């Protein structure tokens, strides 16, 4: 009795393959969601850097005092600056130590703001109570901002990660369900016997199991030769040996 109970407990302790497959799907969906979010943020930052340039907050104040600013936008803790037409922005020269080509000094680049080539500058929004008063003094400057409702961290996490993960999980399950059941042999005897076929979605294969169990190359050849690949019309099994297929062996060829 005790041995039977131990066997039953051993069977119960084995991991459920369905649960393991579900956890694998969830893990893959979460990884794909994180990669997609990262790629989206990276693409957005790359696009912004190609048309926008960062300036210091003090440089922004100097531009306002010199009437070199046309519009100012406050958004997400960042100040976006549209300079007046004809304004020339000079990008800071990089240090020679950061140059990709040794011994070659980086040259400063200049950008001119025109209608054909618009230029946007940005800087961090600081807690400066005198900034609004300074902007009001220069009446030619148009400044505005957007109100953005604050989302709770839990809801933001659900919208940013949980919801995309569930969508990815549903798509993966849909693709696997479509692959698991396929019809075959439809179209007459030349196309084979009508049957229901599909893909076995698993991390293992018969060949890899045989490879793990084989003692040497000769044992591997014998085991592979006995693999059943199909059946004849009279239900006789067809093996790899019947198809005259032999496992390639570099050692045998060298001998």
Order of alpha helices (4+ residues) and beta strands (2+ residues): alpha-alpha-beta-alpha-beta-beta-beta-beta-beta-alpha-beta-alpha-alpha-beta-beta-alpha-alpha-beta-beta-alpha
